[in-house]
Amino acid sequence: MINLELPDLPYSKDALAPYMSAETLELHHDKHHMAYVTNGNKFIKENNFNEDSVEEIVKNSYNNNAPVFNNVSQHLNHMHFWDVMKNNPNGKIPSELENKINEDLGSVENMKEAFINAGIGQFGSGWCWIVLNKGKLEITKTPNAENPIVHGHKPLLGCDVWEHSYYVDYRNRRPDYLKAFIDNLVNWEKVTENLNNS
Ligand code: MN3
């Protein structure tokens, strides 16, 4: 049976300031993500989910076992989220990814606008994404814990729009958080890697 583990952040807690503070990362990684790991392990055991990958458990528990799905999918979401961030003000997008964005989403400017609007448009908690769907980039949003893999989409870039992700730094201003994220917090090399590994 799989045992979920909290990964270390790939940067120090103060590395993403001023766009995301150390206080936010302490709460978000050490408390919120840890809780998904702890509860995920408990519910996996109690419900005998014997799959040996996190992705398989997420797919098999979707619309089938809410306690397992909510915690394990949030674990998957957060492992992705930590990995696609870095302190990268006005970060340059590798030309390979930029060409694909221009082709599938019109332009980088359009992509950013659509991404921000997806995050604003997600009522309540959830995520907005750049995904790969049948070889094409798309902007999507998902409610609560849902990861794009349950729809057959490959996540390339996800942003957490649960209030715990931005309330300390941006209070209720989710649009400001989303703009700071897409302009200054994305590790575009990592997003390109996700595209190439799909
Ligand atoms: Mn979160």
py3Dmol code that shows the C-alpha trace and the ligand (Angstrom):
import py3Dmol

protein = """\
ATOM      1  CA  MET A   1       0.000   0.000   0.000  1.00  0.00           C
ATOM      2  CA  ILE A   2       1.274   3.428  -0.926  1.00  0.00           C
ATOM      3  CA  ASN A   3       2.449   5.824   1.781  1.00  0.00           C
ATOM      4  CA  LEU A   4       2.079   9.494   0.846  1.00  0.00           C
ATOM      5  CA  GLU A   5       4.896  11.771   1.973  1.00  0.00           C
ATOM      6  CA  LEU A   6       5.135  15.534   2.228  1.00  0.00           C
ATOM      7  CA  PRO A   7       7.852  16.643  -0.214  1.00  0.00           C
ATOM      8  CA  ASP A   8      10.313  19.380   0.740  1.00  0.00           C
ATOM      9  CA  LEU A   9       9.754  22.637  -1.071  1.00  0.00           C
ATOM     10  CA  PRO A  10      12.258  23.028  -3.930  1.00  0.00           C
ATOM     11  CA  TYR A  11      13.188  26.493  -2.542  1.00  0.00           C
ATOM     12  CA  SER A  12      13.422  28.235   0.820  1.00  0.00           C
ATOM     13  CA  LYS A  13      10.250  29.558   2.444  1.00  0.00           C
ATOM     14  CA  ASP A  14      11.206  33.166   1.718  1.00  0.00           C
ATOM     15  CA  ALA A  15      12.234  32.536  -1.900  1.00  0.00           C
ATOM     16  CA  LEU A  16       8.944  33.579  -3.483  1.00  0.00           C
ATOM     17  CA  ALA A  17       8.537  36.904  -1.680  1.00  0.00           C
ATOM     18  CA  PRO A  18       7.117  39.424  -2.262  1.00  0.00           C
ATOM     19  CA  TYR A  19       4.674  37.547  -4.516  1.00  0.00           C
ATOM     20  CA  MET A  20       4.095  34.741  -2.006  1.00  0.00           C
ATOM     21  CA  SER A  21       5.316  35.190   1.558  1.00  0.00           C
ATOM     22  CA  ALA A  22       7.146  32.796   3.875  1.00  0.00           C
ATOM     23  CA  GLU A  23       4.118  32.944   6.175  1.00  0.00           C
ATOM     24  CA  THR A  24       1.854  31.697   3.363  1.00  0.00           C
ATOM     25  CA  LEU A  25       4.267  28.887   2.459  1.00  0.00           C
ATOM     26  CA  GLU A  26       4.611  27.848   6.115  1.00  0.00           C
ATOM     27  CA  LEU A  27       0.855  27.524   6.485  1.00  0.00           C
ATOM     28  CA  HIS A  28       0.187  26.179   3.033  1.00  0.00           C
ATOM     29  CA  HIS A  29       2.976  23.581   2.830  1.00  0.00           C
ATOM     30  CA  ASP A  30       3.583  22.646   6.486  1.00  0.00           C
ATOM     31  CA  LYS A  31      -0.065  22.679   7.624  1.00  0.00           C
ATOM     32  CA  HIS A  32      -2.501  22.382   4.711  1.00  0.00           C
ATOM     33  CA  HIS A  33      -0.489  20.038   2.472  1.00  0.00           C
ATOM     34  CA  MET A  34       0.610  18.016   5.525  1.00  0.00           C
ATOM     35  CA  ALA A  35      -3.047  17.528   6.490  1.00  0.00           C
ATOM     36  CA  TYR A  36      -3.858  16.128   3.026  1.00  0.00           C
ATOM     37  CA  VAL A  37      -0.937  13.690   3.390  1.00  0.00           C
ATOM     38  CA  THR A  38      -1.962  12.576   6.893  1.00  0.00           C
ATOM     39  CA  ASN A  39      -5.649  12.216   6.059  1.00  0.00           C
ATOM     40  CA  GLY A  40      -4.904  10.698   2.660  1.00  0.00           C
ATOM     41  CA  ASN A  41      -2.837   7.919   4.273  1.00  0.00           C
ATOM     42  CA  LYS A  42      -5.563   7.277   6.836  1.00  0.00           C
ATOM     43  CA  PHE A  43      -8.355   7.013   4.247  1.00  0.00           C
ATOM     44  CA  ILE A  44      -6.242   4.955   1.808  1.00  0.00           C
ATOM     45  CA  LYS A  45      -5.731   2.384   4.577  1.00  0.00           C
ATOM     46  CA  GLU A  46      -9.305   2.434   5.829  1.00  0.00           C
ATOM     47  CA  ASN A  47     -10.655   1.980   2.307  1.00  0.00           C
ATOM     48  CA  ASN A  48      -8.037  -0.496   1.063  1.00  0.00           C
ATOM     49  CA  PHE A  49      -6.836   1.422  -1.955  1.00  0.00           C
ATOM     50  CA  ASN A  50      -3.997  -0.852  -3.108  1.00  0.00           C
ATOM     51  CA  GLU A  51      -2.982   1.015  -6.278  1.00  0.00           C
ATOM     52  CA  ASP A  52       0.725   1.772  -6.270  1.00  0.00           C
ATOM     53  CA  SER A  53       0.576   5.235  -7.836  1.00  0.00           C
ATOM     54  CA  VAL A  54      -0.981   8.454  -6.596  1.00  0.00           C
ATOM     55  CA  GLU A  55      -2.446   9.073 -10.072  1.00  0.00           C
ATOM     56  CA  GLU A  56      -4.206   5.698 -10.131  1.00  0.00           C
ATOM     57  CA  ILE A  57      -5.737   6.294  -6.698  1.00  0.00           C
ATOM     58  CA  VAL A  58      -6.962   9.723  -7.840  1.00  0.00           C
ATOM     59  CA  LYS A  59      -8.579   8.288 -10.985  1.00  0.00           C
ATOM     60  CA  ASN A  60     -10.139   5.318  -9.192  1.00  0.00           C
ATOM     61  CA  SER A  61     -11.511   7.290  -6.246  1.00  0.00           C
ATOM     62  CA  TYR A  62     -13.053  10.054  -8.404  1.00  0.00           C
ATOM     63  CA  ASN A  63     -16.853  10.092  -7.986  1.00  0.00           C
ATOM     64  CA  ASN A  64     -16.450   6.957  -5.937  1.00  0.00           C
ATOM     65  CA  ASN A  65     -14.783   7.710  -2.589  1.00  0.00           C
ATOM     66  CA  ALA A  66     -14.804  11.379  -1.573  1.00  0.00           C
ATOM     67  CA  PRO A  67     -12.494  11.192   1.485  1.00  0.00           C
ATOM     68  CA  VAL A  68      -9.777   9.360  -0.472  1.00  0.00           C
ATOM     69  CA  PHE A  69     -10.235  11.468  -3.602  1.00  0.00           C
ATOM     70  CA  ASN A  70     -10.252  14.854  -1.855  1.00  0.00           C
ATOM     71  CA  ASN A  71      -7.069  14.244   0.119  1.00  0.00           C
ATOM     72  CA  VAL A  72      -5.022  12.273  -2.418  1.00  0.00           C
ATOM     73  CA  SER A  73      -5.938  14.549  -5.339  1.00  0.00           C
ATOM     74  CA  GLN A  74      -5.024  17.595  -3.244  1.00  0.00           C
ATOM     75  CA  HIS A  75      -1.681  15.913  -2.488  1.00  0.00           C
ATOM     76  CA  LEU A  76      -1.130  15.484  -6.247  1.00  0.00           C
ATOM     77  CA  ASN A  77      -2.219  19.075  -6.921  1.00  0.00           C
ATOM     78  CA  HIS A  78       0.159  20.517  -4.337  1.00  0.00           C
ATOM     79  CA  MET A  79       3.158  18.434  -5.441  1.00  0.00           C
ATOM     80  CA  HIS A  80       2.558  19.954  -8.891  1.00  0.00           C
ATOM     81  CA  PHE A  81       2.022  23.469  -7.519  1.00  0.00           C
ATOM     82  CA  TRP A  82       5.311  23.667  -5.550  1.00  0.00           C
ATOM     83  CA  ASP A  83       7.214  22.409  -8.579  1.00  0.00           C
ATOM     84  CA  VAL A  84       5.891  24.916 -11.107  1.00  0.00           C
ATOM     85  CA  MET A  85       6.772  27.994  -9.033  1.00  0.00           C
ATOM     86  CA  LYS A  86       9.926  30.044  -8.709  1.00  0.00           C
ATOM     87  CA  ASN A  87      10.716  33.703  -8.114  1.00  0.00           C
ATOM     88  CA  ASN A  88      10.680  34.711 -11.766  1.00  0.00           C
ATOM     89  CA  PRO A  89       9.517  38.307 -12.291  1.00  0.00           C
ATOM     90  CA  ASN A  90       8.364  38.762 -15.894  1.00  0.00           C
ATOM     91  CA  GLY A  91       9.940  35.374 -16.549  1.00  0.00           C
ATOM     92  CA  LYS A  92      10.893  34.552 -20.091  1.00  0.00           C
ATOM     93  CA  ILE A  93       8.979  31.663 -21.643  1.00  0.00           C
ATOM     94  CA  PRO A  94      11.222  29.189 -23.525  1.00  0.00           C
ATOM     95  CA  SER A  95      10.621  29.664 -27.260  1.00  0.00           C
ATOM     96  CA  GLU A  96       9.410  26.093 -27.725  1.00  0.00           C
ATOM     97  CA  LEU A  97       6.575  26.638 -25.229  1.00  0.00           C
ATOM     98  CA  GLU A  98       5.914  30.163 -26.456  1.00  0.00           C
ATOM     99  CA  ASN A  99       5.401  28.873 -30.011  1.00  0.00           C
ATOM    100  CA  LYS A 100       2.938  26.263 -28.750  1.00  0.00           C
ATOM    101  CA  ILE A 101       1.075  28.938 -26.739  1.00  0.00           C
ATOM    102  CA  ASN A 102       0.868  31.188 -29.803  1.00  0.00           C
ATOM    103  CA  GLU A 103      -0.391  28.307 -31.908  1.00  0.00           C
ATOM    104  CA  ASP A 104      -3.036  26.941 -29.515  1.00  0.00           C
ATOM    105  CA  LEU A 105      -4.011  29.950 -27.386  1.00  0.00           C
ATOM    106  CA  GLY A 106      -3.411  32.899 -29.711  1.00  0.00           C
ATOM    107  CA  SER A 107      -0.685  34.721 -27.795  1.00  0.00           C
ATOM    108  CA  VAL A 108       1.047  34.854 -24.420  1.00  0.00           C
ATOM    109  CA  GLU A 109      -1.119  37.853 -23.548  1.00  0.00           C
ATOM    110  CA  ASN A 110      -4.317  35.914 -24.381  1.00  0.00           C
ATOM    111  CA  MET A 111      -3.078  32.904 -22.415  1.00  0.00           C
ATOM    112  CA  LYS A 112      -2.426  35.034 -19.321  1.00  0.00           C
ATOM    113  CA  GLU A 113      -5.799  36.748 -19.556  1.00  0.00           C
ATOM    114  CA  ALA A 114      -7.646  33.442 -19.994  1.00  0.00           C
ATOM    115  CA  PHE A 115      -5.707  31.856 -17.118  1.00  0.00           C
ATOM    116  CA  ILE A 116      -6.518  34.742 -14.758  1.00  0.00           C
ATOM    117  CA  ASN A 117     -10.183  34.687 -15.816  1.00  0.00           C
ATOM    118  CA  ALA A 118     -10.388  30.922 -15.242  1.00  0.00           C
ATOM    119  CA  GLY A 119      -9.074  31.451 -11.703  1.00  0.00           C
ATOM    120  CA  ILE A 120     -11.461  34.325 -11.028  1.00  0.00           C
ATOM    121  CA  GLY A 121     -14.342  32.328 -12.525  1.00  0.00           C
ATOM    122  CA  GLN A 122     -13.817  29.309 -10.294  1.00  0.00           C
ATOM    123  CA  PHE A 123     -16.558  29.942  -7.729  1.00  0.00           C
ATOM    124  CA  GLY A 124     -15.328  28.975  -4.260  1.00  0.00           C
ATOM    125  CA  SER A 125     -12.291  26.726  -3.944  1.00  0.00           C
ATOM    126  CA  GLY A 126     -10.416  25.081  -6.766  1.00  0.00           C
ATOM    127  CA  TRP A 127      -7.678  25.423  -9.341  1.00  0.00           C
ATOM    128  CA  CYS A 128      -7.018  26.944 -12.764  1.00  0.00           C
ATOM    129  CA  TRP A 129      -4.755  25.232 -15.274  1.00  0.00           C
ATOM    130  CA  ILE A 130      -2.915  25.124 -18.543  1.00  0.00           C
ATOM    131  CA  VAL A 131      -3.485  21.542 -19.660  1.00  0.00           C
ATOM    132  CA  LEU A 132      -2.679  19.465 -22.687  1.00  0.00           C
ATOM    133  CA  ASN A 133      -5.834  17.931 -24.178  1.00  0.00           C
ATOM    134  CA  LYS A 134      -5.351  15.664 -27.204  1.00  0.00           C
ATOM    135  CA  GLY A 135      -2.106  17.414 -28.073  1.00  0.00           C
ATOM    136  CA  LYS A 136      -3.456  20.968 -27.695  1.00  0.00           C
ATOM    137  CA  LEU A 137      -3.015  23.493 -24.915  1.00  0.00           C
ATOM    138  CA  GLU A 138      -6.202  24.553 -23.136  1.00  0.00           C
ATOM    139  CA  ILE A 139      -7.025  26.785 -20.178  1.00  0.00           C
ATOM    140  CA  THR A 140      -9.333  25.069 -17.688  1.00  0.00           C
ATOM    141  CA  LYS A 141     -10.561  25.317 -14.111  1.00  0.00           C
ATOM    142  CA  THR A 142     -11.532  22.602 -11.643  1.00  0.00           C
ATOM    143  CA  PRO A 143     -13.503  22.716  -8.371  1.00  0.00           C
ATOM    144  CA  ASN A 144     -12.093  21.800  -4.960  1.00  0.00           C
ATOM    145  CA  ALA A 145      -9.590  18.917  -5.212  1.00  0.00           C
ATOM    146  CA  GLU A 146     -10.145  17.926  -8.828  1.00  0.00           C
ATOM    147  CA  ASN A 147      -6.973  17.294 -10.849  1.00  0.00           C
ATOM    148  CA  PRO A 148      -7.180  17.484 -14.682  1.00  0.00           C
ATOM    149  CA  ILE A 149      -6.148  13.824 -15.042  1.00  0.00           C
ATOM    150  CA  VAL A 150      -9.711  12.775 -14.133  1.00  0.00           C
ATOM    151  CA  HIS A 151     -10.788  14.372 -17.437  1.00  0.00           C
ATOM    152  CA  GLY A 152      -7.917  12.822 -19.400  1.00  0.00           C
ATOM    153  CA  HIS A 153      -6.028  16.129 -19.452  1.00  0.00           C
ATOM    154  CA  LYS A 154      -2.322  16.463 -18.667  1.00  0.00           C
ATOM    155  CA  PRO A 155      -1.651  19.346 -16.216  1.00  0.00           C
ATOM    156  CA  LEU A 156       1.198  21.619 -17.327  1.00  0.00           C
ATOM    157  CA  LEU A 157       0.624  24.593 -14.999  1.00  0.00           C
ATOM    158  CA  GLY A 158      -1.809  24.750 -12.080  1.00  0.00           C
ATOM    159  CA  CYS A 159      -2.597  27.573  -9.694  1.00  0.00           C
ATOM    160  CA  ASP A 160      -4.270  27.007  -6.336  1.00  0.00           C
ATOM    161  CA  VAL A 161      -7.181  29.429  -5.865  1.00  0.00           C
ATOM    162  CA  TRP A 162      -8.259  28.145  -2.438  1.00  0.00           C
ATOM    163  CA  GLU A 163      -8.255  31.118  -0.069  1.00  0.00           C
ATOM    164  CA  HIS A 164      -5.432  29.540   1.991  1.00  0.00           C
ATOM    165  CA  SER A 165      -3.168  30.134  -1.006  1.00  0.00           C
ATOM    166  CA  TYR A 166      -3.567  33.917  -1.083  1.00  0.00           C
ATOM    167  CA  TYR A 167      -5.465  35.302   1.900  1.00  0.00           C
ATOM    168  CA  VAL A 168      -2.381  36.179   3.998  1.00  0.00           C
ATOM    169  CA  ASP A 169      -0.739  38.116   1.147  1.00  0.00           C
ATOM    170  CA  TYR A 170      -3.665  39.407  -0.903  1.00  0.00           C
ATOM    171  CA  ARG A 171      -6.626  39.222   1.509  1.00  0.00           C
ATOM    172  CA  ASN A 172      -9.732  38.814  -0.678  1.00  0.00           C
ATOM    173  CA  ARG A 173      -8.052  40.065  -3.888  1.00  0.00           C
ATOM    174  CA  ARG A 174      -7.889  36.835  -5.869  1.00  0.00           C
ATOM    175  CA  PRO A 175      -7.402  38.666  -9.216  1.00  0.00           C
ATOM    176  CA  ASP A 176      -4.254  40.397  -7.869  1.00  0.00           C
ATOM    177  CA  TYR A 177      -2.880  37.049  -6.669  1.00  0.00           C
ATOM    178  CA  LEU A 178      -3.550  35.433 -10.049  1.00  0.00           C
ATOM    179  CA  LYS A 179      -1.857  38.282 -11.918  1.00  0.00           C
ATOM    180  CA  ALA A 180       1.186  38.137  -9.600  1.00  0.00           C
ATOM    181  CA  PHE A 181       1.318  34.363 -10.069  1.00  0.00           C
ATOM    182  CA  ILE A 182       1.193  34.277 -13.873  1.00  0.00           C
ATOM    183  CA  ASP A 183       3.564  37.261 -14.284  1.00  0.00           C
ATOM    184  CA  ASN A 184       6.120  36.546 -11.562  1.00  0.00           C
ATOM    185  CA  LEU A 185       5.851  33.107  -9.978  1.00  0.00           C
ATOM    186  CA  VAL A 186       5.871  30.614 -12.832  1.00  0.00           C
ATOM    187  CA  ASN A 187       8.838  28.349 -13.503  1.00  0.00           C
ATOM    188  CA  TRP A 188       8.349  28.300 -17.283  1.00  0.00           C
ATOM    189  CA  GLU A 189      11.248  25.863 -17.764  1.00  0.00           C
ATOM    190  CA  LYS A 190       9.368  23.392 -15.567  1.00  0.00           C
ATOM    191  CA  VAL A 191       6.139  23.963 -17.520  1.00  0.00           C
ATOM    192  CA  THR A 192       8.090  23.255 -20.735  1.00  0.00           C
ATOM    193  CA  GLU A 193       9.401  20.065 -19.123  1.00  0.00           C
ATOM    194  CA  ASN A 194       5.837  19.022 -18.291  1.00  0.00           C
ATOM    195  CA  LEU A 195       4.895  19.592 -21.940  1.00  0.00           C
ATOM    196  CA  ASN A 196       7.834  17.480 -23.131  1.00  0.00           C
ATOM    197  CA  ASN A 197       7.104  14.666 -20.673  1.00  0.00           C
ATOM    198  CA  SER A 198       3.549  14.265 -21.885  1.00  0.00           C
TER     199      SER A 198
END
"""
ligand_1 = """\
1
MN3
Mn -3.732 24.582 -1.302
"""
view = py3Dmol.view(width=600, height=400)
view.addModel(protein, "pdb")
view.setStyle({"model": 0}, {"cartoon": {"style": "trace"}})
view.addModel(ligand_1, "xyz")
view.setStyle({"model": 1}, {"stick": {}})
view.zoomTo()
view.show()
